[in-house]
Amino acid sequence: MKAINASKSLVIASNLREATGFFARAKGLIGLATLKNGEGLWMAHCRAIHTIGMRFPIDVIFTDKGFVVKKVMKEVRPFCPLVCCLSAEEVFELPVGTIERANIQAGDKIEIIRAFE
């Protein structure tokens, strides 16, 4: 899958994975040594994350059900117990620098493109 900042026609992630289910969302990126540019993790039905057990910082984007950006957080460090946005329904975990590179701001619209589209 891909994620695009549709408001600005910029690619956010060209290799986006989806964490489905409680355990996949709880694990998130834990256990990975790094997250390469272009990679990312999308968690639906999620308003909060943690970075406990992670080895690297990440950029985080919170969106509502319509994939409108509600909040962005740059360089969230490992071992942060709670990062949340109560108005969010979707979360994207991305490599540091993605928010800046794709110029993502509150109000932008994110589009998910599945491989079969």
C-alpha positions in Angstrom: 0.0 0.0 0.0 0.9 3.6 -0.4 0.0 6.7 1.6 -0.1 10.1 -0.1 -0.6 13.6 1.2 -3.4 14.2 -1.3 -3.6 17.9 -0.3 -0.1 18.4 -1.6 0.4 15.5 -4.0 3.4 14.2 -2.1 4.1 10.5 -1.2 4.2 9.8 2.5 5.0 6.1 2.4 5.5 3.9 -0.7 5.6 0.7 1.4 2.9 1.1 4.0 1.9 -1.9 6.2 -1.4 -2.1 8.0 -1.5 -3.4 11.6 -4.8 -5.2 12.0 -6.1 -6.5 15.3 -5.2 -5.6 18.8 -1.9 -7.5 19.1 -0.5 -6.2 15.8 -1.3 -2.6 16.9 0.2 -3.2 20.4 3.4 -4.6 18.8 3.6 -1.9 16.2 7.2 -1.4 15.2 8.7 -3.0 18.3 11.5 -5.4 17.3 12.6 -3.6 14.2 16.1 -2.2 14.1 15.0 0.7 11.9 12.3 2.1 9.6 13.6 3.0 6.2 12.5 6.0 4.2 9.3 5.2 2.3 8.2 2.6 4.9 5.4 3.1 7.4 2.8 1.5 9.6 -0.9 2.3 9.6 -3.2 1.5 12.5 -6.9 1.9 12.1 -9.3 2.4 15.0 -6.4 3.8 17.1 -6.1 7.1 19.0 -2.9 6.4 21.0 0.4 4.7 20.7 3.5 4.0 22.8 7.1 3.7 21.9 8.2 1.5 24.8 10.6 -1.1 23.6 11.4 0.7 20.3 14.9 1.3 19.2 14.5 4.5 17.1 12.4 7.7 17.0 9.5 8.0 14.6 7.2 10.7 13.1 3.5 10.2 13.9 0.4 11.4 12.1 -3.0 11.2 13.6 -6.1 11.4 11.3 -9.8 11.2 11.7 -12.0 8.5 9.9 -11.9 10.6 6.7 -8.1 10.6 6.9 -7.9 14.3 7.6 -4.8 15.1 9.6 -5.7 16.1 13.2 -2.2 16.1 14.7 1.4 15.6 13.7 4.3 14.7 16.1 7.9 14.8 14.8 10.7 12.7 16.3 8.8 10.8 19.0 11.5 9.2 21.0 11.7 5.5 22.1 10.3 4.6 25.5 7.5 7.3 25.4 4.6 5.7 27.4 1.8 7.5 25.7 1.3 9.6 22.6 -2.4 10.3 21.8 -4.9 12.4 20.0 -8.5 11.9 21.3 -10.1 13.2 18.0 -8.1 10.7 15.9 -9.3 7.3 14.5 -6.2 6.4 12.5 -2.4 6.6 13.3 0.6 6.4 10.9 4.1 5.6 12.3 6.8 6.8 9.9 10.5 7.4 9.6 11.8 10.6 11.2 11.8 13.4 8.5 8.6 12.2 6.8 6.4 14.9 8.2 8.8 17.6 7.0 9.5 16.0 3.6 5.8 15.5 2.8 4.9 18.9 4.3 2.2 17.3 6.4 0.1 19.7 8.5 -3.2 19.5 10.4 -6.1 19.7 7.9 -4.2 17.9 5.1 -6.0 14.9 3.5 -4.2 11.5 3.5 -5.1 9.0 0.8 -4.4 5.3 1.0 -3.7 3.4 -2.3 -4.0 -0.3 -2.1 -1.9 -2.4 -4.4 -4.9 -3.7 -6.4 -6.2 -0.2 -7.2 
